[in-house]
Amino acid sequence: MQHIPFYQLPLWVRLAAALTLLNTWILIAEFVIDRYGLDDYLPFYKYGDVCLWDIAVIIGIAILFVRASRAPRAADATTGNSAESTK
């Protein structure tokens, strides 16, 4: 079986992966943080409302999604060396 890089997957598959991560955060917030009262220990957390923690998770998932969706650069472009300079 051949490994398929994330950036080569169809867009809807990549979006489904990002939405799965967001859904995971929502479930953790509902079933762990809210249920056991851990919101008392999280600054800026609002029970049952969009808060700073939710925005931070959304931004984090978006950054990971964009970075993972980019095709890698060529090897010589990342090192700064061209073929002529190595001769």
N, C-alpha and C positions, 0 to 999 in steps of 0.2 A: 504494500500500500504506500502511495506517495503522499508526502506532506504537502498540504496546500497552505501557503501564507495567507494571513488574514486579509491583506490588501487585495488579493485576487478573488476573494469571495464576492458573490453578488451583493449589491447594496442592501437589498431587503434582508439578507442573512446577517450582515454587519449591524443593521439597525435593530434586528431582533436580539442580537447579543447585547447591545447597549440597553435596550428596554428590559432585558432580563436582569441586568445589573441594577437598574433603577427599581424594578419590582422587588428585588431582593432587599434593597434599602428600605422600601416602604413596609415590607413585611417585618423586618427587624425593628423598625420604629413602632409599628403597631403591636406586635406580639411580645416584644422584649422590653423596649424602653418605656412605652406607655403602660403596659400591663403591670410591670414590677416597680413602677415609680422611679425609674432611673432618670427621668426628666428633671428631678430635683437637683441632680448633680451635673447636669449639662447646662452651661451658661448659654443664654440666648435661645434655648429650646422652648417652643410653644406647643402645648398639648393640642393636637387636632387641627393645627394650622401650619401653613408654610412658614418655615423659620430659616435662620441662618445655616443650620446644619443641612437642611434639605437643599438649599441653594449651593452649598459647598459640594455636596455629593453630585448634584447635577453638573456643576462646572468640572469636577474631577472626571466624571464619566465622559463628558464632551471632549476634554483634553486627551484622555486615553483613546477615545474613538478616533479623533483626528490623527493622532500620532500613529496609531496602528493601521490606519487606512492609507497612509502615504506609502508610495512605492519607495524602496530603498534607493539611495543614490549610488552611482557607480563607485567602485572602490578607489579609483584614482582621484575622484572629486572630493572624497571625504578626507583623504590624507593630504591633499594639497600638492601632490606630486604629479607631474605630467610625464608622459613617455619620453619626451625630449630631455627632461632634466635628469633622468636616470642613466643616460648614455655616457 
